[in-house]
Amino acid sequence: MLNLLRSESYKLLRNRSLWLLAAVLAASGIAYVLLTYFDDPDGGGTRGAASGLDLLATAMGGNNYIIKIGLCVLAGFFISSEYSAGTIKRGAASGYSRSRFIAAKLLVFIGGSVLVALIFPAVIFALGSALMGVGELPGGASAADYAWRSLLVTVTLSAAFAAVTGAVATVLTDSGKTIGTLFVFYFFADGLYAMAGKFIPFVETMYRHSIFSLINAYADPAMSSAQLAQSVYVPLLVAAAFIGIGIAVFERKEIR
């Protein structure tokens, strides 16, 4: 299994879409901070309204779209494209069991996805704090607590979305279908849940405890300990479940 993880990690690191996404996100974060810094009424001083924490909260609010869009693209070019290239077929015939092979690929994909999801908020917070100061939260809340909590829930939620994305990519096997289907699903999931919840109360309850609802509130500085715990264990359970689904699908799949 360790050799499989190493092999898949090597392939991911050689994947141009990963580095392109990383470069675009890092450049976007730097550009956003610099634009805010030079637009500061104090001429970029630390006394302005913006601070590292303010920028982190803003980055977290927009990062949910990055998690959804970025992972769709990464899955399309890392997992689905390998079917058309024949890489999956050769890997499945390499002597390892199918379950181990796809589990290693999904785990590496999830790890890469988590790193991609952390780039934008981490760059913005680090550079924003260096230029404009860390800042303070309303009510005297701890800045350090908010920072590590934000990064923690980013890790867990991006892992969950990556597992869902990876399982869908395993089912569809085509990069265009994977990206298109996931784009539509992720952007209309909230509306579909809301519409169904009007007629089926259980769906509304399920939505409130789903990763689609949790990611809409994960940047809230006033998040309670119970909400934080839910934002950790629910995504981890979802990730484990969809890794299992991806393995089950791949074991029964005819690979051409």
Secondary structure, 3 states (H helix, E strand, C coil): CHHHHHHHHHHHHCCHHHHHHHHHHHHHHHHHHHHHHHCCCCCCCCCCCCCHHHHHHHHHHHHHHHHHHHHHHHHHHHHHHHHHHCHHHHHHCCCCCHHHHHHHHHHHHHHHHHHHHHHHHHHHHHHHHHHHCCCCCHHHCCHHHHHHHHHHHHHHHHHHHHHHHHHHHHHHCCHHHHHHHHHHHHHHHHHHHHHHHCCCHHHHHHHHCCHHHHCCCCCCCCCCHHHHHHHHHHHHHHHHHHHHHHHHHHHHCCCC
